[in-house]
Amino acid sequence: MKTTICFASGMFAQCVDFCLELDKRCFPREMWMDDREVNELIAAGALATTVTYNGMTVGLSITMAENDAYALLSDGDQKFKPHEYGAYSYSEAIDPDYQKRGIGTLLLKETEIFLCEHGYKTMSAHVRRKNGWDMTRQAVLSVISSRQVPGFWPDQLNEPVMYQQATLLGLV
């Protein structure tokens, strides 16, 4: 059987149902998006890139302008400062049944290309260190800064979170 991986990008509002379903498969309950959060992302004009593996939608990334993300992040990271032409990766998730196949890496690269096409020069994110995702991002993107942000997510895991900013290279 031949493997087919496809991507689609557009407005977050177009894939809210899939996002909510994926949250439940990927994250602890306290990290699931609620109506307030969904409405804030839609109001901010958040974008989404989805990935389909052999005809099944298995992951997505949600991005937005850093200026729009600033209001959503100021409580969790006092040091976060938006950059002109900066995009913020609000969420990235791959269905657990499809992880460890390189799909997340491909999604990250596709998101980078999509953001470059929309005029963004950098992408930042707060990433969990669980499963080495912070290191994966450094291997895939041109990370220019990284710092630990204790207590960023108010969950019981209380695991270290890294803030990372990367220069977007697009197709280079």
Phi, psi and omega per residue, in radians:
M1 nan 2.325 3.132
K2 -1.494 2.353 3.135
T3 -1.523 2.322 3.092
T4 -2.131 2.219 3.077
I5 -2.126 2.212 -3.115
C6 -2.238 2.680 3.115
F7 -2.195 2.617 3.029
A8 -2.438 2.417 3.141
S9 -2.215 2.531 3.138
G10 -3.116 -2.710 -3.129
M11 -1.381 2.467 3.098
F12 -0.977 -0.641 -3.097
A13 -0.970 -0.423 -3.103
Q14 -1.393 -0.230 -3.091
C15 -2.299 0.493 -3.112
V16 -1.029 -0.801 -3.095
D17 -1.045 -0.788 3.108
F18 -1.094 -0.724 3.140
C19 -1.051 -0.803 -3.129
L20 -1.110 -0.678 3.091
E21 -1.143 -0.755 -3.131
L22 -1.160 -0.676 3.081
D23 -0.911 -0.774 -3.086
K24 -1.173 -0.469 3.136
R25 -1.498 -0.411 -2.976
C26 -1.903 -0.491 -2.949
F27 -2.165 2.749 3.026
P28 -1.100 2.655 -3.064
R29 -0.848 -0.723 -3.078
E30 -1.186 -0.178 3.103
M31 -1.757 -0.051 3.134
W32 -1.142 2.460 3.119
M33 -1.207 2.461 3.049
D34 -1.894 3.097 -3.092
D35 -1.034 -0.690 3.141
R36 -1.059 -0.822 -3.121
E37 -1.124 -0.774 3.104
V38 -1.028 -0.815 -3.128
N39 -1.115 -0.652 3.097
E40 -1.129 -0.725 3.125
L41 -1.149 -0.731 3.114
I42 -1.121 -0.787 3.138
A43 -1.085 -0.558 -3.136
A44 -1.409 -0.063 -3.134
G45 1.271 0.577 -3.126
A46 -1.015 2.563 3.126
L47 -1.852 2.807 3.096
A48 -2.453 2.498 2.989
T49 -2.115 2.160 3.121
T50 -1.881 2.687 3.094
V51 -2.148 2.352 3.122
T52 -2.026 2.297 -3.118
Y53 -2.069 2.020 -3.096
N54 0.845 0.788 3.064
G55 1.481 -0.050 -3.108
M56 -1.948 2.159 3.093
T57 -1.242 2.107 -2.982
V58 -2.163 -0.066 -3.128
G59 -2.943 2.928 3.087
L60 -2.781 2.790 2.950
S61 -2.182 2.525 3.108
I62 -2.062 2.182 -3.123
T63 -2.265 2.821 3.132
M64 -2.800 2.887 3.063
A65 -1.094 2.460 3.115
E66 -1.036 -0.600 3.108
N67 -1.040 -0.679 3.113
D68 -1.293 -0.580 3.139
A69 -1.240 -0.467 -3.063
Y70 -0.925 -0.812 -3.133
A71 -1.103 -0.569 -3.123
L72 -1.389 -0.358 -3.005
L73 -1.887 -0.222 -2.979
S74 -1.034 -0.519 3.111
D75 -1.274 -0.639 -3.062
G76 -1.471 -0.474 -3.103
D77 -2.480 1.689 -3.106
Q78 -1.106 -0.397 -3.095
K79 -1.555 -0.113 -3.123
F80 -1.183 2.198 3.093
K81 -2.250 2.201 3.137
P82 -1.211 2.573 3.100
H83 -1.955 2.512 3.038
E84 -1.087 2.364 -3.099
Y85 1.143 0.399 3.103
G86 -1.745 2.389 3.041
A87 -1.891 2.619 3.106
Y88 -2.042 2.276 3.084
S89 -1.558 1.807 -3.047
Y90 -1.295 -0.656 -3.121
S91 -2.755 2.515 3.035
E92 -2.418 2.293 -3.104
A93 -2.656 2.464 3.026
I94 -2.179 2.311 3.091
D95 -0.861 2.275 -3.104
P96 -0.933 -0.533 3.121
D97 -1.186 -0.238 -3.085
Y98 -2.078 0.149 3.109
Q99 -1.323 2.874 3.123
K100 1.175 0.493 3.103
R101 -2.133 0.084 -3.116
G102 1.492 0.056 -3.100
I103 -1.187 -0.692 3.129
G104 -1.092 -0.694 3.100
T105 -1.101 -0.772 3.107
L106 -1.116 -0.701 3.108
L107 -1.087 -0.732 3.133
L108 -1.080 -0.767 3.115
K109 -1.154 -0.719 3.119
E110 -1.126 -0.684 3.088
T111 -1.087 -0.735 3.107
E112 -1.031 -0.817 3.134
I113 -1.076 -0.801 3.139
F114 -1.034 -0.778 -3.134
L115 -1.161 -0.701 3.081
C116 -1.035 -0.733 3.133
E117 -1.101 -0.391 3.123
H118 -1.727 0.225 3.021
G119 1.554 0.076 3.116
Y120 -1.353 2.543 -3.121
K121 -1.911 -0.444 3.134
T122 -2.357 2.800 3.031
M123 -2.382 2.293 3.091
S124 -2.092 2.855 3.137
A125 -2.871 2.708 2.928
H126 -1.806 2.054 -3.037
V127 -2.147 2.485 3.048
R128 -1.257 2.585 3.093
R129 -1.480 -0.175 3.124
K130 -0.936 2.368 3.125
N131 1.072 0.270 3.064
G132 1.249 0.373 -3.103
W133 -1.055 -0.585 3.107
D134 -1.104 -0.632 3.115
M135 -1.299 -0.626 3.098
T136 -1.071 -0.782 3.130
R137 -1.047 -0.694 3.132
Q138 -1.146 -0.574 3.141
A139 -1.326 -0.503 -3.055
V140 -1.623 -0.696 -3.077
L141 -1.855 2.903 3.086
S142 -1.581 1.330 -3.081
V143 -1.208 2.216 -3.122
I144 -1.891 -0.270 3.055
S145 -2.676 2.629 -3.112
S146 -2.689 2.373 3.079
R147 -2.648 2.665 3.129
Q148 -1.455 2.474 3.128
V149 -2.190 1.651 -3.123
P150 -1.145 2.448 3.046
G151 1.135 0.466 -3.109
F152 -1.108 -0.832 3.101
W153 -1.748 2.273 3.138
P154 -1.438 1.189 3.120
D155 -2.178 2.964 -3.056
Q156 -1.241 -0.329 -3.118
L157 -1.220 -0.572 3.126
N158 0.790 0.691 -3.123
E159 -1.477 2.722 -3.139
P160 -1.088 2.449 3.094
V161 -2.110 2.408 3.104
M162 -1.909 2.378 2.953
Y163 -1.630 2.218 3.121
Q164 -2.254 2.487 3.030
Q165 -2.178 2.396 -3.111
A166 -2.269 2.559 2.981
T167 -1.390 2.291 3.136
L168 -1.493 2.254 -3.090
L169 -1.876 -0.231 3.120
G170 1.106 -2.200 -3.069
L171 -1.555 0.014 -3.091
V172 -1.102 nan nan
